[in-house]
Amino acid sequence: MIQVQNDFEYEEWSYLKERAEYYKNLSLKKDYAHIDWIVIEYLISILVEKIKQSDIKYDILVGINRGGLIPATMLSHYLDVP
């Protein structure tokens, strides 16, 4: 999981949070949004934390073609779910 090592990294992740909000608001105005890989990693880390906090254990994770396979793979690695 993401651990902040110093103030510089904290500032970098704070910037990513703002960037994620920008992309979220942009996607509300359109049917799609273009986002960077670093933002995807940031959003995946937030999702992983929420899943871990829920204390629900999953046996399998299914990714959907056309953009969902790579994030699903990232989730499966973080959560140790095949």
Beta strands, then each sheet from edge to edge (+ up, - down):
end
